[in-house]
Amino acid sequence: LHAVARLLPAIARVAVIRTWSGCEGYVRDMLPVMGRSMTTPGLFHAFGFCGHGFQLGPGVGDAMAELMMTGCCETPLDDFRIDRFARAA
């Protein structure tokens, strides 16, 4: 904050009450992984959004909930299956 305060003096009076950090998941083709686990029945994946998970979260949540509850999804998810890496090898 000290460096920023040189450009914006009012920031010097700001009290930081909490901070947060996290990791971003990236996969080699830069596409998320969404869908059923290929090894664990009842486990579903939704990760690897390359820093865009917050923006996409509501839509992904709807699609994943539909998949979990009905066994299928109106939104095509085949391109995001986890086994796409095995298929490409």
N, CA, C and O atoms as CSV, one atom per row, in Angstrom:
chain,resi,resn,atom,element,x,y,z
A,1,LEU,N,N,0.808,-1.203,0.000
A,1,LEU,CA,C,0.000,0.000,0.000
A,1,LEU,C,C,0.847,1.260,0.000
A,1,LEU,O,O,0.414,2.302,-0.494
A,2,HIS,N,N,2.040,1.173,0.547
A,2,HIS,CA,C,2.891,2.371,0.599
A,2,HIS,C,C,3.208,2.890,-0.803
A,2,HIS,O,O,3.183,4.098,-1.039
A,3,ALA,N,N,3.503,1.986,-1.726
A,3,ALA,CA,C,3.813,2.411,-3.094
A,3,ALA,C,C,2.586,3.011,-3.768
A,3,ALA,O,O,2.697,3.996,-4.498
A,4,VAL,N,N,1.430,2.427,-3.530
A,4,VAL,CA,C,0.190,2.945,-4.119
A,4,VAL,C,C,-0.142,4.309,-3.527
A,4,VAL,O,O,-0.671,5.173,-4.227
A,5,ALA,N,N,0.159,4.512,-2.252
A,5,ALA,CA,C,-0.162,5.780,-1.581
A,5,ALA,C,C,0.567,6.967,-2.212
A,5,ALA,O,O,0.111,8.106,-2.102
A,6,ARG,N,N,1.687,6.707,-2.866
A,6,ARG,CA,C,2.369,7.806,-3.559
A,6,ARG,C,C,1.531,8.317,-4.731
A,6,ARG,O,O,1.561,9.508,-5.044
A,7,LEU,N,N,0.797,7.435,-5.368
A,7,LEU,CA,C,-0.060,7.821,-6.487
A,7,LEU,C,C,-1.455,8.243,-6.030
A,7,LEU,O,O,-2.085,9.107,-6.641
A,8,LEU,N,N,-1.923,7.628,-4.958
A,8,LEU,CA,C,-3.261,7.891,-4.439
A,8,LEU,C,C,-3.158,8.081,-2.920
A,8,LEU,O,O,-3.364,7.126,-2.171
A,9,PRO,N,N,-2.845,9.282,-2.460
A,9,PRO,CA,C,-2.579,9.521,-1.040
A,9,PRO,C,C,-3.690,9.051,-0.100
A,9,PRO,O,O,-3.395,8.636,1.020
A,10,ALA,N,N,-4.939,9.101,-0.512
A,10,ALA,CA,C,-6.040,8.694,0.368
A,10,ALA,C,C,-5.955,7.225,0.765
A,10,ALA,O,O,-6.508,6.833,1.792
A,11,ILE,N,N,-5.276,6.414,-0.026
A,11,ILE,CA,C,-5.165,4.988,0.274
A,11,ILE,C,C,-4.340,4.744,1.539
A,11,ILE,O,O,-4.457,3.687,2.159
A,12,ALA,N,N,-3.520,5.699,1.919
A,12,ALA,CA,C,-2.685,5.552,3.118
A,12,ALA,C,C,-3.533,5.432,4.380
A,12,ALA,O,O,-3.071,4.883,5.380
A,13,ARG,N,N,-4.750,5.929,4.348
A,13,ARG,CA,C,-5.631,5.877,5.528
A,13,ARG,C,C,-6.537,4.646,5.543
A,13,ARG,O,O,-7.329,4.471,6.468
A,14,VAL,N,N,-6.425,3.810,4.541
A,14,VAL,CA,C,-7.271,2.619,4.453
A,14,VAL,C,C,-6.743,1.547,5.398
A,14,VAL,O,O,-5.540,1.286,5.444
A,15,ALA,N,N,-7.641,0.932,6.147
A,15,ALA,CA,C,-7.271,-0.178,7.026
A,15,ALA,C,C,-7.652,-1.490,6.337
A,15,ALA,O,O,-8.824,-1.723,6.041
A,16,VAL,N,N,-6.673,-2.330,6.087
A,16,VAL,CA,C,-6.935,-3.637,5.494
A,16,VAL,C,C,-7.450,-4.540,6.600
A,16,VAL,O,O,-6.744,-4.798,7.575
A,17,ILE,N,N,-8.684,-5.023,6.453
A,17,ILE,CA,C,-9.264,-5.854,7.511
A,17,ILE,C,C,-9.163,-7.343,7.207
A,17,ILE,O,O,-9.208,-8.165,8.122
A,18,ARG,N,N,-9.026,-7.699,5.929
A,18,ARG,CA,C,-8.817,-9.105,5.596
A,18,ARG,C,C,-8.288,-9.204,4.173
A,18,ARG,O,O,-8.474,-8.303,3.355
A,19,THR,N,N,-7.634,-10.305,3.903
A,19,THR,CA,C,-7.150,-10.587,2.551
A,19,THR,C,C,-7.534,-12.018,2.207
A,19,THR,O,O,-7.900,-12.801,3.083
A,20,TRP,N,N,-7.448,-12.346,0.949
A,20,TRP,CA,C,-7.774,-13.687,0.489
A,20,TRP,C,C,-6.872,-14.011,-0.689
A,20,TRP,O,O,-6.509,-13.132,-1.470
A,21,SER,N,N,-6.530,-15.231,-0.801
A,21,SER,CA,C,-5.804,-15.673,-1.989
A,21,SER,C,C,-6.224,-17.098,-2.298
A,21,SER,O,O,-6.754,-17.799,-1.436
A,22,GLY,N,N,-5.993,-17.511,-3.491
A,22,GLY,CA,C,-6.337,-18.866,-3.896
A,22,GLY,C,C,-5.516,-19.253,-5.101
A,22,GLY,O,O,-4.726,-18.459,-5.613
A,23,CYS,N,N,-5.704,-20.458,-5.545
A,23,CYS,CA,C,-4.967,-20.902,-6.722
A,23,CYS,C,C,-5.924,-20.992,-7.910
A,23,CYS,O,O,-7.122,-21.217,-7.741
A,24,GLU,N,N,-5.387,-20.817,-9.086
A,24,GLU,CA,C,-6.153,-20.945,-10.313
A,24,GLU,C,C,-5.756,-22.249,-10.974
A,24,GLU,O,O,-4.571,-22.560,-11.096
A,25,GLY,N,N,-6.750,-23.007,-11.400
A,25,GLY,CA,C,-6.471,-24.281,-12.044
A,25,GLY,C,C,-6.388,-24.145,-13.555
A,25,GLY,O,O,-7.321,-23.666,-14.199
A,26,TYR,N,N,-5.264,-24.571,-14.111
A,26,TYR,CA,C,-5.066,-24.553,-15.559
A,26,TYR,C,C,-4.811,-25.977,-16.030
A,26,TYR,O,O,-4.106,-26.738,-15.367
A,27,VAL,N,N,-5.373,-26.332,-17.157
A,27,VAL,CA,C,-5.085,-27.623,-17.768
A,27,VAL,C,C,-4.469,-27.365,-19.140
A,27,VAL,O,O,-4.572,-26.262,-19.677
A,28,ARG,N,N,-3.837,-28.375,-19.695
A,28,ARG,CA,C,-2.992,-28.136,-20.873
A,28,ARG,C,C,-3.736,-27.608,-22.093
A,28,ARG,O,O,-3.136,-26.917,-22.916
A,29,ASP,N,N,-5.030,-27.916,-22.235
A,29,ASP,CA,C,-5.757,-27.386,-23.393
A,29,ASP,C,C,-6.542,-26.117,-23.061
A,29,ASP,O,O,-7.289,-25.605,-23.894
A,30,MET,N,N,-6.368,-25.618,-21.849
A,30,MET,CA,C,-6.975,-24.357,-21.397
A,30,MET,C,C,-8.503,-24.407,-21.347
A,30,MET,O,O,-9.152,-23.361,-21.349
A,31,LEU,N,N,-9.080,-25.594,-21.302
A,31,LEU,CA,C,-10.525,-25.758,-21.156
A,31,LEU,C,C,-10.814,-26.405,-19.812
A,31,LEU,O,O,-10.013,-27.213,-19.341
A,32,PRO,N,N,-11.930,-26.074,-19.181
A,32,PRO,CA,C,-12.244,-26.682,-17.891
A,32,PRO,C,C,-12.582,-28.161,-18.032
A,32,PRO,O,O,-12.852,-28.657,-19.126
A,33,VAL,N,N,-12.560,-28.841,-16.908
A,33,VAL,CA,C,-12.997,-30.230,-16.819
A,33,VAL,C,C,-14.344,-30.215,-16.111
A,33,VAL,O,O,-14.464,-29.716,-14.992
A,34,MET,N,N,-15.353,-30.767,-16.773
A,34,MET,CA,C,-16.695,-30.832,-16.185
A,34,MET,C,C,-17.324,-32.168,-16.544
A,34,MET,O,O,-17.236,-32.628,-17.683
A,35,GLY,N,N,-17.952,-32.776,-15.567
A,35,GLY,CA,C,-18.670,-34.021,-15.830
A,35,GLY,C,C,-18.380,-35.077,-14.792
A,35,GLY,O,O,-17.812,-34.804,-13.734
A,36,ARG,N,N,-18.786,-36.294,-15.119
A,36,ARG,CA,C,-18.623,-37.432,-14.205
A,36,ARG,C,C,-17.163,-37.869,-14.113
A,36,ARG,O,O,-16.400,-37.764,-15.074
A,37,SER,N,N,-16.801,-38.357,-12.941
A,37,SER,CA,C,-15.500,-39.002,-12.778
A,37,SER,C,C,-15.515,-40.312,-13.553
A,37,SER,O,O,-16.540,-40.991,-13.606
A,38,MET,N,N,-14.406,-40.662,-14.143
A,38,MET,CA,C,-14.295,-41.931,-14.859
A,38,MET,C,C,-13.899,-43.068,-13.921
A,38,MET,O,O,-13.941,-44.235,-14.311
A,39,THR,N,N,-13.514,-42.734,-12.681
A,39,THR,CA,C,-13.028,-43.764,-11.758
A,39,THR,C,C,-13.853,-43.898,-10.490
A,39,THR,O,O,-13.812,-44.946,-9.845
A,40,THR,N,N,-14.601,-42.867,-10.112
A,40,THR,CA,C,-15.308,-42.876,-8.836
A,40,THR,C,C,-16.790,-42.595,-9.049
A,40,THR,O,O,-17.165,-41.458,-9.333
A,41,PRO,N,N,-17.639,-43.612,-8.915
A,41,PRO,CA,C,-19.075,-43.400,-9.096
A,41,PRO,C,C,-19.615,-42.341,-8.125
A,41,PRO,O,O,-19.265,-42.330,-6.945
A,42,GLY,N,N,-20.459,-41.468,-8.636
A,42,GLY,CA,C,-21.063,-40.429,-7.806
A,42,GLY,C,C,-20.222,-39.177,-7.652
A,42,GLY,O,O,-20.679,-38.204,-7.051
A,43,LEU,N,N,-18.992,-39.176,-8.184
A,43,LEU,CA,C,-18.129,-37.997,-8.113
A,43,LEU,C,C,-18.219,-37.242,-9.435
A,43,LEU,O,O,-18.149,-37.836,-10.510
A,44,PHE,N,N,-18.374,-35.938,-9.339
A,44,PHE,CA,C,-18.458,-35.081,-10.517
A,44,PHE,C,C,-17.371,-34.020,-10.433
A,44,PHE,O,O,-17.047,-33.534,-9.350
A,45,HIS,N,N,-16.810,-33.664,-11.590
A,45,HIS,CA,C,-15.743,-32.666,-11.653
A,45,HIS,C,C,-16.245,-31.358,-12.252
A,45,HIS,O,O,-17.073,-31.355,-13.163
A,46,ALA,N,N,-15.740,-30.264,-11.736
A,46,ALA,CA,C,-15.920,-28.935,-12.334
A,46,ALA,C,C,-14.726,-28.102,-11.866
A,46,ALA,O,O,-14.798,-27.431,-10.837
A,47,PHE,N,N,-13.634,-28.147,-12.621
A,47,PHE,CA,C,-12.417,-27.435,-12.234
A,47,PHE,C,C,-11.622,-27.050,-13.473
A,47,PHE,O,O,-11.954,-27.442,-14.591
A,48,GLY,N,N,-10.565,-26.275,-13.252
A,48,GLY,CA,C,-9.654,-25.908,-14.331
A,48,GLY,C,C,-10.187,-24.801,-15.225
A,48,GLY,O,O,-10.045,-24.864,-16.446
A,49,PHE,N,N,-10.796,-23.795,-14.630
A,49,PHE,CA,C,-11.406,-22.719,-15.408
A,49,PHE,C,C,-10.429,-21.600,-15.764
A,49,PHE,O,O,-10.840,-20.551,-16.259
A,50,CYS,N,N,-9.155,-21.817,-15.516
A,50,CYS,CA,C,-8.102,-20.899,-15.959
A,50,CYS,C,C,-8.356,-19.455,-15.533
A,50,CYS,O,O,-8.148,-18.522,-16.309
A,51,GLY,N,N,-8.806,-19.283,-14.299
A,51,GLY,CA,C,-9.037,-17.938,-13.781
A,51,GLY,C,C,-10.406,-17.367,-14.099
A,51,GLY,O,O,-10.686,-16.222,-13.743
A,52,HIS,N,N,-11.275,-18.136,-14.764
A,52,HIS,CA,C,-12.596,-17.634,-15.135
A,52,HIS,C,C,-13.724,-18.327,-14.375
A,52,HIS,O,O,-14.892,-18.156,-14.724
A,53,GLY,N,N,-13.402,-19.093,-13.359
A,53,GLY,CA,C,-14.418,-19.836,-12.623
A,53,GLY,C,C,-15.447,-18.965,-11.937
A,53,GLY,O,O,-16.621,-19.328,-11.868
A,54,PHE,N,N,-15.021,-17.824,-11.431
A,54,PHE,CA,C,-15.961,-16.938,-10.732
A,54,PHE,C,C,-17.033,-16.442,-11.690
A,54,PHE,O,O,-18.212,-16.397,-11.339
A,55,GLN,N,N,-16.630,-16.074,-12.889
A,55,GLN,CA,C,-17.578,-15.561,-13.871
A,55,GLN,C,C,-18.494,-16.668,-14.386
A,55,GLN,O,O,-19.683,-16.434,-14.603
A,56,LEU,N,N,-17.961,-17.852,-14.581
A,56,LEU,CA,C,-18.715,-18.954,-15.163
A,56,LEU,C,C,-19.465,-19.782,-14.129
A,56,LEU,O,O,-20.310,-20.603,-14.484
A,57,GLY,N,N,-19.162,-19.572,-12.858
A,57,GLY,CA,C,-19.707,-20.391,-11.781
A,57,GLY,C,C,-21.211,-20.600,-11.792
A,57,GLY,O,O,-21.655,-21.742,-11.675
A,58,PRO,N,N,-22.020,-19.548,-11.927
A,58,PRO,CA,C,-23.473,-19.760,-11.899
A,58,PRO,C,C,-23.970,-20.690,-13.011
A,58,PRO,O,O,-24.787,-21.574,-12.753
A,59,GLY,N,N,-23.497,-20.505,-14.218
A,59,GLY,CA,C,-23.916,-21.372,-15.323
A,59,GLY,C,C,-23.403,-22.786,-15.172
A,59,GLY,O,O,-24.122,-23.747,-15.447
A,60,VAL,N,N,-22.156,-22.918,-14.735
A,60,VAL,CA,C,-21.576,-24.238,-14.507
A,60,VAL,C,C,-22.340,-24.948,-13.398
A,60,VAL,O,O,-22.614,-26.144,-13.497
A,61,GLY,N,N,-22.685,-24.218,-12.344
A,61,GLY,CA,C,-23.454,-24.807,-11.251
A,61,GLY,C,C,-24.791,-25.343,-11.726
A,61,GLY,O,O,-25.199,-26.435,-11.331
A,62,ASP,N,N,-25.478,-24.585,-12.569
A,62,ASP,CA,C,-26.757,-25.043,-13.124
A,62,ASP,C,C,-26.573,-26.309,-13.959
A,62,ASP,O,O,-27.324,-27.273,-13.814
A,63,ALA,N,N,-25.568,-26.296,-14.831
A,63,ALA,CA,C,-25.328,-27.457,-15.693
A,63,ALA,C,C,-24.950,-28.685,-14.875
A,63,ALA,O,O,-25.444,-29.782,-15.136
A,64,MET,N,N,-24.080,-28.508,-13.889
A,64,MET,CA,C,-23.654,-29.643,-13.074
A,64,MET,C,C,-24.803,-30.169,-12.221
A,64,MET,O,O,-24.940,-31.380,-12.052
A,65,ALA,N,N,-25.629,-29.274,-11.681
A,65,ALA,CA,C,-26.785,-29.713,-10.889
A,65,ALA,C,C,-27.735,-30.533,-11.754
A,65,ALA,O,O,-28.248,-31.563,-11.317
A,66,GLU,N,N,-27.969,-30.074,-12.982
A,66,GLU,CA,C,-28.832,-30.818,-13.903
A,66,GLU,C,C,-28.249,-32.200,-14.189
A,66,GLU,O,O,-28.974,-33.195,-14.176
A,67,LEU,N,N,-26.943,-32.264,-14.447
A,67,LEU,CA,C,-26.280,-33.537,-14.710
A,67,LEU,C,C,-26.389,-34.471,-13.511
A,67,LEU,O,O,-26.684,-35.655,-13.672
A,68,MET,N,N,-26.155,-33.954,-12.325
A,68,MET,CA,C,-26.206,-34.781,-11.121
A,68,MET,C,C,-27.616,-35.268,-10.809
A,68,MET,O,O,-27.801,-36.402,-10.368
A,69,MET,N,N,-28.603,-34.415,-11.037
A,69,MET,CA,C,-29.984,-34.755,-10.675
A,69,MET,C,C,-30.689,-35.627,-11.722
A,69,MET,O,O,-31.513,-36.470,-11.370
A,70,THR,N,N,-30.370,-35.429,-12.991
A,70,THR,CA,C,-31.109,-36.136,-14.043
A,70,THR,C,C,-30.262,-37.144,-14.809
A,70,THR,O,O,-30.801,-37.989,-15.523
A,71,GLY,N,N,-28.943,-37.064,-14.668
A,71,GLY,CA,C,-28.065,-37.968,-15.396
A,71,GLY,C,C,-27.673,-37.466,-16.772
A,71,GLY,O,O,-26.858,-38.087,-17.454
A,72,CYS,N,N,-28.251,-36.341,-17.184
A,72,CYS,CA,C,-27.879,-35.742,-18.463
A,72,CYS,C,C,-27.963,-34.227,-18.324
A,72,CYS,O,O,-28.414,-33.707,-17.303
A,73,CYS,N,N,-27.525,-33.536,-19.357
A,73,CYS,CA,C,-27.491,-32.079,-19.292
A,73,CYS,C,C,-27.854,-31.513,-20.658
A,73,CYS,O,O,-27.335,-31.957,-21.682
A,74,GLU,N,N,-28.742,-30.537,-20.666
A,74,GLU,CA,C,-29.132,-29.882,-21.913
A,74,GLU,C,C,-27.941,-29.168,-22.555
A,74,GLU,O,O,-27.845,-29.087,-23.779
A,75,THR,N,N,-27.043,-28.657,-21.726
A,75,THR,CA,C,-25.825,-28.010,-22.221
A,75,THR,C,C,-24.817,-29.089,-22.613
A,75,THR,O,O,-24.495,-29.938,-21.781
A,76,PRO,N,N,-24.310,-29.092,-23.840
A,76,PRO,CA,C,-23.328,-30.113,-24.238
A,76,PRO,C,C,-22.037,-29.990,-23.421
A,76,PRO,O,O,-21.397,-28.939,-23.412
A,77,LEU,N,N,-21.669,-31.066,-22.744
A,77,LEU,CA,C,-20.464,-31.055,-21.905
A,77,LEU,C,C,-19.395,-32.031,-22.392
A,77,LEU,O,O,-18.337,-32.128,-21.771
A,78,ASP,N,N,-19.639,-32.754,-23.479
A,78,ASP,CA,C,-18.688,-33.783,-23.916
A,78,ASP,C,C,-17.277,-33.251,-24.143
A,78,ASP,O,O,-16.308,-33.951,-23.851
A,79,ASP,N,N,-17.143,-32.046,-24.651
A,79,ASP,CA,C,-15.807,-31.491,-24.905
A,79,ASP,C,C,-15.035,-31.201,-23.623
A,79,ASP,O,O,-13.836,-30.925,-23.670
A,80,PHE,N,N,-15.715,-31.261,-22.481
A,80,PHE,CA,C,-15.082,-30.933,-21.204
A,80,PHE,C,C,-14.855,-32.164,-20.325
A,80,PHE,O,O,-14.451,-32.028,-19.170
A,81,ARG,N,N,-15.108,-33.353,-20.852
A,81,ARG,CA,C,-14.943,-34.575,-20.062
A,81,ARG,C,C,-13.483,-34.771,-19.667
A,81,ARG,O,O,-12.569,-34.397,-20.402
A,82,ILE,N,N,-13.286,-35.358,-18.504
A,82,ILE,CA,C,-11.918,-35.564,-18.019
A,82,ILE,C,C,-11.165,-36.591,-18.861
A,82,ILE,O,O,-9.938,-36.539,-18.942
A,83,ASP,N,N,-11.876,-37.516,-19.482
A,83,ASP,CA,C,-11.176,-38.530,-20.273
A,83,ASP,C,C,-10.731,-38.019,-21.643
A,83,ASP,O,O,-10.181,-38.789,-22.430
A,84,ARG,N,N,-10.954,-36.754,-21.942
A,84,ARG,CA,C,-10.477,-36.216,-23.227
A,84,ARG,C,C,-8.953,-36.272,-23.318
A,84,ARG,O,O,-8.397,-36.343,-24.414
A,85,PHE,N,N,-8.285,-36.242,-22.178
A,85,PHE,CA,C,-6.824,-36.313,-22.188
A,85,PHE,C,C,-6.356,-37.719,-22.551
A,85,PHE,O,O,-5.359,-37.882,-23.254
A,86,ALA,N,N,-7.071,-38.727,-22.077
A,86,ALA,CA,C,-6.733,-40.109,-22.426
A,86,ALA,C,C,-7.053,-40.376,-23.892
A,86,ALA,O,O,-6.318,-41.097,-24.567
A,87,ARG,N,N,-8.152,-39.795,-24.389
A,87,ARG,CA,C,-8.541,-39.992,-25.792
A,87,ARG,C,C,-7.517,-39.362,-26.729
A,87,ARG,O,O,-7.289,-39.866,-27.829
A,88,ALA,N,N,-6.898,-38.263,-26.301
A,88,ALA,CA,C,-5.940,-37.544,-27.150
A,88,ALA,C,C,-4.561,-38.202,-27.160
A,88,ALA,O,O,-3.757,-37.952,-28.058
A,89,ALA,N,N,-4.293,-39.036,-26.167
A,89,ALA,CA,C,-2.954,-39.637,-26.036
A,89,ALA,C,C,-2.702,-40.714,-27.059
A,89,ALA,O,O,-1.624,-41.310,-27.076
